[in-house]
Amino acid sequence: MENLHLFRSFLAGIVCGLVVSVPVGPVNLTVINQALRRGFGAALLIGLGAVCADSIYASLALWGHSSILQTPRIYGVPRTNIVLGVRIAAVVVIAGLGIRHLLFKAERLDASEAAANKLDDRWHHPRSFFLGFALTITNFMLVVVWATLITVAFAHEWVTPRLASRILCITGVLVGGSTWFCLMSFFVSRAHRRVKSETLTRLVRSCGVLFLCFAGLLAYKLFRG
């Protein structure tokens, strides 16, 4: 039973890593450009740098949230009320991300791609890893995203305050994110042509639908409980 719970923590980390890595943004666009222009290796290094930065945010969220769960009252407010408030905030944040991705316009891709091309000219292999790390670690919106995801994982007991559970969750984050960037770098580097903006726009909007479905599921479980 204990091994099953730890495996669940690992799977939760993989899912969280994919949820953060898959939506198309500056990192994914830069990975795509590098894969088309310089091949698989340089693109993968950017992705791995981003995954390392994500793992730092995930670690901070895991350790911070586990401290909250082990404190009966915070500033006089019962722990159960705080957890409930954070779960409600998680639904709002994920729904907001879904709406933002669903309303995504192709014009934003052109602007992001131009910025990615400038970065490509300044950052070359093997500094690609640090480019991916810098693009992610300076995106402070990820603080909110990771706090939301970790809150969901703790609320549903996919992850517990135990050290082994948290370590396996972080390992899952690394595996999930690395798998996504590895697959994307490989297939795009084999494309030998420019990826159309319409395709990327559909991908972004599909992520928005998934976020909204996830938010709906969390809201259902919240009000049902």
MOURUR-V42937 format. One record per pair of residues at least 24 apart in sequence whose ideal C-beta (glycine too) atoms are under 6 Angstrom apart, sorted by the first residue. I is the first residue (numbers start at 1). J is the second residue. If there is no record, write none. Layout:
BEGIN
I	J
I	J
END
This chain:
BEGIN
6	164
6	168
8	158
9	159
9	165
9	168
9	169
10	168
10	172
12	153
12	158
12	159
12	169
13	169
13	172
13	173
14	172
14	175
14	176
16	149
16	173
17	173
17	176
17	177
18	176
18	180
20	54
21	177
21	180
22	180
23	207
24	200
24	203
24	204
26	112
26	135
27	135
29	112
29	113
29	116
30	116
32	188
32	195
33	116
33	120
35	185
35	188
35	189
39	189
40	185
40	186
40	189
42	125
42	128
43	185
44	182
44	185
45	128
45	129
46	128
46	131
46	132
47	181
49	129
49	132
49	133
50	132
50	136
51	174
51	177
51	178
52	133
53	133
53	136
53	137
54	177
55	170
55	173
55	174
57	142
57	146
58	146
58	170
58	173
59	170
61	146
61	147
61	150
62	150
62	166
65	150
65	154
66	161
69	161
86	151
87	155
87	222
90	148
90	151
90	152
91	215
91	218
91	219
93	144
93	148
94	211
94	214
94	215
95	215
97	211
98	208
98	211
98	212
98	215
101	204
101	207
101	208
102	205
102	208
104	204
104	205
106	197
106	201
109	197
109	200
END
